Amino acid sequence: MFFEGSEKKFEVIFSGVDLRSLGLDFYRNLVSKSGAEILSQVSNEECDAFLLSESSLFVWKDRLLMITCGKTTLIHSLSFLIERVGIEKLESLIFQRKNEYYSHLQETRFVDDLKILKETIDGTYLLFGNEHEHHNCLFHYNKPYKPIEDDKTFELLMYDISETSSDFLIREGHSPEEIRSFFDFERILPGFEINDHVFEPYGYSMNAINGDRYCTMHVTPQKHCSYVSFETNIAIEGNFMADILKILVPESFDIMAFDQDIKNVIPVGYSDRMKFSEKLDCGYHVEFGHYFQRNNSAKRPRKI
Amino acid sequence: MFFEGSEKKFEVIFSGVDLRSLGLDFYRNLVSKSGAEILSQVSNEECDAFLLSESSLFVWKDRLLMITCGKTTLIHSLSFLIERVGIEKLESLIFQRKNEYYSHLQETRFVDDLKILKETIDGTYLLFGNEHEHHNCLFHYNKPYKPIEDDKTFELLMYDISETSSDFLIREGHSPEEIRSFFDFERILPGFEINDHVFEPYGYSMNAINGDRYCTMHVTPQKHCSYVSFETNIAIEGNFMADILKILVPESFDIMAFDQDIKNVIPVGYSDRMKFSEKLDCGYHVEFGHYFQRNNSAKRPRKI
């Protein structure tokens, strides 16, 4: 059973509006534009975190992060949001799309999304990675912006997790607690409030918040096309990345980092296939890399 | 300007029929089933080699190799051929399809092709490579077959050729002789009769035959999605591969080899990203690998 785990994502920053005051109905509507729905919510003083049928939505007073996977059309949620809040209040926009496993199953391609964006927004399109391999398409608003000091984003996108972890995660009927304990979230994410969902027959999504910090993880454990994404604004020095890689042992992974230094975070045993780096005109410094486990022996092809 | 260089390919072996006697009209018809056409032909005592609007067709007395690229539907040519010659005469069939850059632009996917094949042919489907990266799908007929001794195939699929070679190859108005001389075919392929075609505004296809030996090369030189394929049944010890890699200096390449030992052919400077190996039930030993230039410095993303 194939599920397209590869995500689309946008993060916007507005001025002169309190995004949290827009209310649950507004956000239900926003999410529905992508073809997804809100499953549950946790909130603290800084942030509302929504778990979606396909990934996650985080809302702070001045910023909003939305991530969707599957066959969703995130671009429509973004257009809706900007139209409703007003483009004159937009300070920063970054819209990203990871290359999909099966692009022919998607309703739109990144170039289609761009056409819609460019009708209202003056922006720049950058391709991190190689067109014929793993890559991440990024569009940003061409408005000078100075990120605040702790505005750091780190994405870890993992492919082909170990047989042990896949075997565990595709077992049906897990409780959320069993999966939390498998990932040892209590130790890795101390102080975070966790909200999660186990999908049928398998698959797992998790949002976690602590003040204005967030983490989100989405697990597509199917054999032969397993994919797990982890994203956070925690500083990477915390070493949660090594912990997660130790548990899932992916055959390969991408990193996409905004204003984070990734030089010393690649664990022993992984080599880089490619690295891309750019200081965006809109203020952020972005690093993209693909890493893989060196393995000198040949594998056998998969019989289908 | 994007062109899908990634190829589909089949090689069939029949008994009790002289394929060369089927005539030009038959082959025009066969090729048209894929949505392609015959541009020109060279022949010798062993083989007819047709250059197509999208790749190549080689016909020997008992075997036939057809390769097409772009948006062609090679599966329909294969179905037509088997129906006309008769499945009872089929001794061996290998149908391959390289993952495409843009699968959403293709009329069919490999799984669609398989459905058609499986209606008439009992076969096995193998996936060489990772689903989310470079891979080569292979279907073979489940009939025991013993390849003759010099039935060796070697495919070299090159990505992101050097700027120098791309600059030269996208220059418009080249004569075939200029491109032959760029590749130094006279030295690399001594004794071969060459038939080639320069496309508008650029792009190049070449067939070469010498007795029952063939080579074929197809060049999609566009920047940012350049792709060059070279395929032959010459034994790899000839070292033509090192010569071609020296000229094109691709950032990465795949090898797909049938009954050829590829252990010692990877030039210094390239590392393996993955290797797959399998002895097929139908007799051939297949090796697949993806190799890339190690480069420790980060690149800049491409602005589009």
Interface residues (C-beta under 8 A of the other chain):
Chain A: Y101 Y102 S103 H104 Q106 R109 T124 Y125 L126 L127 F128 G129 N130 E131 H132 E133 H134 L138 Y159 D160 H224 C225 Y227 E251 S252 S271 R273 M274 K275 F276 S277 E278 V286 E287 F288 G289 F292 N295 S297 A298 K299 R300 P301 R302 K303 I304
Chain B: Y101 Y102 S103 H104 Q106 R109 T124 Y125 L126 L127 F128 G129 N130 E131 H132 E133 H134 L138 Y159 D160 H224 C225 Y227 E251 S252 S271 R273 M274 K275 F276 S277 E278 V286 E287 F288 G289 F292 N295 S297 A298 K299 R300 P301 R302 K303 I304
